[in-house]
Amino acid sequence: MLRSEIVSLPRISIVTPSYNQAAYLERAIGSVLDQNYPALEYLVLDGGSTDGSAEIIRRHAARLAFSRSSPDGGQAAAIGEGFSRASGEILAWLNSDDYFEPGALHAVGEAFAREPDADIVYGDLRWVDDRGARLFTAHLVLDLRVLAYESPYVAQPAMFWRRSIYQKAGGLDPAYRFAMDFDLVVRMLLAGARPRKLRRVLTNFRVHEAAKSSTLREVCDAEVARTIERHGLASGGKAAREAKKWLARGYRFLRDPRCIVSALESRLR
């Protein structure tokens, strides 16, 4: 790559919220720092972990733009704090049990530089088990019609967006415990966000078998249903109809464990 191309890459700010994820945190942090992206700003916000996470963060402190380990208001609050401290044009968050693929940030930065009209750049998401063994790859399309009529699911771990569209959409809603990503993406799309898809895996999403709690699943489903109702997504669409069923009779339409797994950090906060 030419030096002029490197200089033109946008500044990317990555925020990692964490709580008692020491078993996976080292790999998450390493997957960001090892990108060697020339315009990286990385912030790690830990909610006062008691499992050695703070020591892991301290080992990397010299390469972090900001870090802390203290009680906070939960995952959404930690991510929101990170974004408010960040200075990058491009924003994203990486949960402490997930990890980027090599070269992901360069691919994303080049896409934003190449397409100045793109508000969101996203790619494919590989699901892995607790040891990092591959399970399958999710090839998703980011489109309101798909979210409303087919599947209320967004691949947030493999998604990056411009600060301008994030602010236009109103930022993260700290009232959400699990589905804050779905709510944010819906609002960005409703605000006119123009997404661009990269046909490559950007992020590995780790599935914890022990986290498949029906109680947490119900909370997550309720939040997704509330988002669909709140924004009036396609009142005649499949997702909206299923949301109404859930709200009326406790029916769970979102069978995917994503909401529970991606929100482990906030489980006990």
BELPE-V471393 format. One record per residue. N is the residue number from 1. SS is DSSP state (@ for helix, = for strand, . for the rest). PHI is phi in radians with two decimals (none if undefined). PSI is psi in whole degrees, -180 to 180 (* if undefined). Layout:
n=N ss=SS phi=PHI psi=PSI
n=N ss=SS phi=PHI psi=PSI
This chain:
n=1 ss=. phi=none psi=138
n=2 ss=. phi=-1.27 psi=152
n=3 ss=@ phi=-1.06 psi=-38
n=4 ss=@ phi=-1.07 psi=-34
n=5 ss=@ phi=-1.23 psi=-38
n=6 ss=@ phi=-1.13 psi=-45
n=7 ss=@ phi=-1.07 psi=-32
n=8 ss=. phi=-1.41 psi=-7
n=9 ss=. phi=-1.16 psi=139
n=10 ss=. phi=-1.28 psi=156
n=11 ss=. phi=-1.31 psi=126
n=12 ss== phi=-1.91 psi=126
n=13 ss== phi=-1.86 psi=121
n=14 ss== phi=-1.91 psi=131
n=15 ss== phi=-1.99 psi=130
n=16 ss== phi=-2.02 psi=113
n=17 ss== phi=-1.51 psi=145
n=18 ss== phi=-2.61 psi=148
n=19 ss=. phi=-2.73 psi=112
n=20 ss=. phi=0.91 psi=50
n=21 ss=. phi=-2.14 psi=37
n=22 ss=@ phi=-0.99 psi=-31
n=23 ss=@ phi=-1.11 psi=-24
n=24 ss=@ phi=-2.10 psi=-14
n=25 ss=@ phi=-1.07 psi=-41
n=26 ss=@ phi=-1.00 psi=-45
n=27 ss=@ phi=-1.19 psi=-38
n=28 ss=@ phi=-1.07 psi=-50
n=29 ss=@ phi=-1.08 psi=-46
n=30 ss=@ phi=-1.05 psi=-36
n=31 ss=@ phi=-1.18 psi=-23
n=32 ss=@ phi=-1.47 psi=-53
n=33 ss=@ phi=-1.15 psi=-33
n=34 ss=. phi=-1.33 psi=-3
n=35 ss=. phi=-1.15 psi=-27
n=36 ss=. phi=0.95 psi=36
n=37 ss=. phi=-1.31 psi=129
n=38 ss=. phi=-1.25 psi=-15
n=39 ss=. phi=-2.21 psi=55
n=40 ss== phi=-1.77 psi=138
n=41 ss== phi=-2.22 psi=121
n=42 ss== phi=-2.14 psi=127
n=43 ss== phi=-2.18 psi=133
n=44 ss== phi=-2.12 psi=121
n=45 ss== phi=-2.09 psi=110
n=46 ss== phi=-1.78 psi=139
n=47 ss=. phi=-1.51 psi=27
n=48 ss=. phi=1.55 psi=44
n=49 ss=. phi=-1.06 psi=154
n=50 ss=. phi=-2.07 psi=15
n=51 ss=. phi=-1.98 psi=15
n=52 ss=. phi=1.70 psi=1
n=53 ss=@ phi=-1.07 psi=-39
n=54 ss=@ phi=-1.05 psi=-38
n=55 ss=@ phi=-1.16 psi=-40
n=56 ss=@ phi=-1.08 psi=-44
n=57 ss=@ phi=-1.11 psi=-42
n=58 ss=@ phi=-1.08 psi=-34
n=59 ss=@ phi=-1.10 psi=-26
n=60 ss=. phi=-1.86 psi=5
n=61 ss=@ phi=-0.97 psi=-36
n=62 ss=@ phi=-1.11 psi=-23
n=63 ss=@ phi=-1.81 psi=4
n=64 ss=. phi=-1.77 psi=141
n=65 ss=. phi=-1.25 psi=-31
n=66 ss== phi=-2.80 psi=145
n=67 ss== phi=-2.69 psi=154
n=68 ss== phi=-2.77 psi=159
n=69 ss== phi=-2.42 psi=97
n=70 ss=. phi=-2.79 psi=155
n=71 ss=. phi=-0.99 psi=144
n=72 ss=. phi=-2.50 psi=-170
n=73 ss=. phi=-1.55 psi=14
n=74 ss=. phi=1.93 psi=-178
n=75 ss=@ phi=-1.07 psi=-50
n=76 ss=@ phi=-1.08 psi=-40
n=77 ss=@ phi=-1.13 psi=-41
n=78 ss=@ phi=-1.14 psi=-44
n=79 ss=@ phi=-1.12 psi=-44
n=80 ss=@ phi=-1.06 psi=-40
n=81 ss=@ phi=-1.09 psi=-43
n=82 ss=@ phi=-1.05 psi=-45
n=83 ss=@ phi=-1.13 psi=-35
n=84 ss=@ phi=-1.21 psi=-27
n=85 ss=@ phi=-1.48 psi=-22
n=86 ss=. phi=-1.28 psi=156
n=87 ss=. phi=-2.09 psi=-1
n=88 ss=. phi=-1.26 psi=155
n=89 ss=. phi=-1.29 psi=-32
n=90 ss== phi=-1.90 psi=135
n=91 ss== phi=-2.13 psi=151
n=92 ss== phi=-2.91 psi=160
n=93 ss== phi=-2.21 psi=146
n=94 ss=. phi=-2.15 psi=116
n=95 ss=. phi=-1.14 psi=155
n=96 ss=. phi=-1.27 psi=-6
n=97 ss=. phi=-1.89 psi=1
n=98 ss=. phi=-1.81 psi=172
n=99 ss== phi=-2.74 psi=147
n=100 ss== phi=-1.34 psi=153
n=101 ss=. phi=-1.36 psi=149
n=102 ss=. phi=-0.98 psi=137
n=103 ss=. phi=1.43 psi=1
n=104 ss=@ phi=-1.08 psi=-46
n=105 ss=@ phi=-1.19 psi=-37
n=106 ss=@ phi=-1.09 psi=-43
n=107 ss=@ phi=-1.08 psi=-42
n=108 ss=@ phi=-1.20 psi=-48
n=109 ss=@ phi=-1.05 psi=-42
n=110 ss=@ phi=-1.14 psi=-36
n=111 ss=@ phi=-1.14 psi=-44
n=112 ss=@ phi=-1.14 psi=-40
n=113 ss=@ phi=-1.16 psi=-37
n=114 ss=@ phi=-1.33 psi=-30
n=115 ss=. phi=-2.21 psi=84
n=116 ss=. phi=-1.11 psi=-17
n=117 ss=. phi=-1.48 psi=-10
n=118 ss=. phi=-1.31 psi=130
n=119 ss=. phi=-1.68 psi=-31
n=120 ss== phi=-2.29 psi=133
n=121 ss== phi=-2.08 psi=130
n=122 ss== phi=-2.48 psi=163
n=123 ss== phi=-2.42 psi=-163
n=124 ss== phi=-1.46 psi=158
n=125 ss== phi=-2.15 psi=121
n=126 ss== phi=-1.64 psi=128
n=127 ss== phi=-1.54 psi=133
n=128 ss== phi=-2.27 psi=160
n=129 ss=. phi=-1.52 psi=-173
n=130 ss=. phi=-1.15 psi=-16
n=131 ss=. phi=-1.71 psi=-4
n=132 ss=. phi=1.62 psi=6
n=133 ss=. phi=-1.27 psi=139
n=134 ss== phi=-1.20 psi=137
n=135 ss== phi=-1.87 psi=-60
n=136 ss== phi=-2.90 psi=170
n=137 ss== phi=-2.02 psi=130
n=138 ss== phi=-1.62 psi=118
n=139 ss=. phi=-1.80 psi=93
n=140 ss=. phi=-1.83 psi=155
n=141 ss=. phi=-2.01 psi=128
n=142 ss=. phi=-1.59 psi=103
n=143 ss=. phi=-2.70 psi=133
n=144 ss=@ phi=-1.04 psi=-35
n=145 ss=@ phi=-1.13 psi=-39
n=146 ss=@ phi=-1.17 psi=-43
n=147 ss=@ phi=-1.10 psi=-37
n=148 ss=@ phi=-1.42 psi=-38
n=149 ss=@ phi=-1.77 psi=-23
n=150 ss=. phi=-2.10 psi=-64
n=151 ss=. phi=-2.47 psi=116
n=152 ss=. phi=-1.40 psi=67
n=153 ss=. phi=-2.43 psi=132
n=154 ss=. phi=-2.17 psi=144
n=155 ss=. phi=-1.59 psi=62
n=156 ss=@ phi=-0.93 psi=-39
n=157 ss=@ phi=-1.05 psi=-21
n=158 ss=@ phi=-1.94 psi=31
n=159 ss== phi=-2.23 psi=138
n=160 ss== phi=-2.33 psi=148
n=161 ss== phi=-2.54 psi=160
n=162 ss== phi=-1.34 psi=146
n=163 ss=@ phi=-1.00 psi=-37
n=164 ss=@ phi=-1.05 psi=-43
n=165 ss=@ phi=-1.30 psi=-33
n=166 ss=@ phi=-1.07 psi=-46
n=167 ss=@ phi=-1.21 psi=-39
n=168 ss=@ phi=-1.07 psi=-36
n=169 ss=@ phi=-1.38 psi=-11
n=170 ss=. phi=1.73 psi=6
n=171 ss=. phi=1.26 psi=-173
n=172 ss=. phi=-1.26 psi=144
n=173 ss=. phi=-1.66 psi=110
n=174 ss=. phi=-1.19 psi=-6
n=175 ss=. phi=-1.28 psi=-18
n=176 ss=. phi=-1.50 psi=138
n=177 ss=. phi=-1.69 psi=-32
n=178 ss=. phi=-2.21 psi=-46
n=179 ss=. phi=-1.67 psi=29
n=180 ss=@ phi=-1.11 psi=-28
n=181 ss=@ phi=-1.22 psi=-45
n=182 ss=@ phi=-1.05 psi=-47
n=183 ss=@ phi=-1.07 psi=-45
n=184 ss=@ phi=-1.10 psi=-47
n=185 ss=@ phi=-1.11 psi=-42
n=186 ss=@ phi=-1.03 psi=-45
n=187 ss=@ phi=-1.16 psi=-36
n=188 ss=@ phi=-1.15 psi=-41
n=189 ss=@ phi=-1.15 psi=-41
n=190 ss=@ phi=-1.13 psi=-27
n=191 ss=. phi=-1.42 psi=1
n=192 ss=. phi=1.73 psi=15
n=193 ss=. phi=-1.02 psi=138
n=194 ss=. phi=-1.87 psi=107
n=195 ss== phi=-1.50 psi=151
n=196 ss== phi=-2.27 psi=134
n=197 ss== phi=-1.77 psi=131
n=198 ss== phi=-1.72 psi=130
n=199 ss== phi=-1.54 psi=65
n=200 ss== phi=-2.79 psi=156
n=201 ss== phi=-1.31 psi=127
n=202 ss== phi=-1.81 psi=-33
n=203 ss== phi=-2.49 psi=148
n=204 ss== phi=-1.82 psi=125
n=205 ss== phi=-1.82 psi=115
n=206 ss== phi=-1.54 psi=128
n=207 ss=. phi=-1.76 psi=123
n=208 ss=. phi=-1.75 psi=116
n=209 ss=@ phi=-1.04 psi=-38
n=210 ss=@ phi=-1.19 psi=-13
n=211 ss=@ phi=-1.57 psi=0
n=212 ss=. phi=-1.40 psi=67
n=213 ss=. phi=-1.57 psi=129
n=214 ss=@ phi=-1.13 psi=-32
n=215 ss=@ phi=-1.14 psi=-48
n=216 ss=@ phi=-1.13 psi=-38
n=217 ss=@ phi=-1.04 psi=-42
n=218 ss=@ phi=-1.13 psi=-40
n=219 ss=@ phi=-1.10 psi=-44
n=220 ss=@ phi=-1.11 psi=-47
n=221 ss=@ phi=-1.02 psi=-41
n=222 ss=@ phi=-1.10 psi=-39
n=223 ss=@ phi=-1.19 psi=-40
n=224 ss=@ phi=-1.13 psi=-44
n=225 ss=@ phi=-1.04 psi=-42
n=226 ss=@ phi=-1.11 psi=-38
n=227 ss=@ phi=-1.12 psi=-45
n=228 ss=@ phi=-1.07 psi=-43
n=229 ss=@ phi=-1.17 psi=-44
n=230 ss=@ phi=-1.04 psi=-39
n=231 ss=. phi=-1.73 psi=4
n=232 ss=. phi=1.05 psi=38
n=233 ss=. phi=-1.18 psi=113
n=234 ss=. phi=0.66 psi=76
n=235 ss=. phi=-0.95 psi=-23
n=236 ss=. phi=-1.70 psi=1
n=237 ss=. phi=-1.37 psi=163
n=238 ss=@ phi=-1.05 psi=-48
n=239 ss=@ phi=-1.09 psi=-40
n=240 ss=@ phi=-1.17 psi=-41
n=241 ss=@ phi=-1.09 psi=-43
n=242 ss=@ phi=-1.16 psi=-36
n=243 ss=@ phi=-1.08 psi=-42
n=244 ss=@ phi=-1.12 psi=-38
n=245 ss=@ phi=-1.06 psi=-44
n=246 ss=@ phi=-1.09 psi=-47
n=247 ss=@ phi=-1.11 psi=-34
n=248 ss=@ phi=-1.45 psi=-36
n=249 ss=@ phi=-2.29 psi=9
n=250 ss=. phi=1.31 psi=21
n=251 ss=. phi=-1.33 psi=132
n=252 ss=. phi=-1.66 psi=111
n=253 ss=. phi=-1.63 psi=-19
n=254 ss=. phi=-1.73 psi=101
n=255 ss=. phi=-1.58 psi=-3
n=256 ss=. phi=-1.40 psi=136
n=257 ss=. phi=-1.36 psi=7
n=258 ss=@ phi=-0.90 psi=-47
n=259 ss=@ phi=-1.06 psi=-41
n=260 ss=@ phi=-1.21 psi=-48
n=261 ss=@ phi=-1.14 psi=-45
n=262 ss=@ phi=-1.23 psi=-12
n=263 ss=. phi=-1.97 psi=23
n=264 ss=@ phi=-1.00 psi=-34
n=265 ss=@ phi=-1.04 psi=-31
n=266 ss=@ phi=-1.66 psi=2
n=267 ss=. phi=-1.02 psi=-42
n=268 ss=. phi=-1.93 psi=15
n=269 ss=. phi=-1.73 psi=*
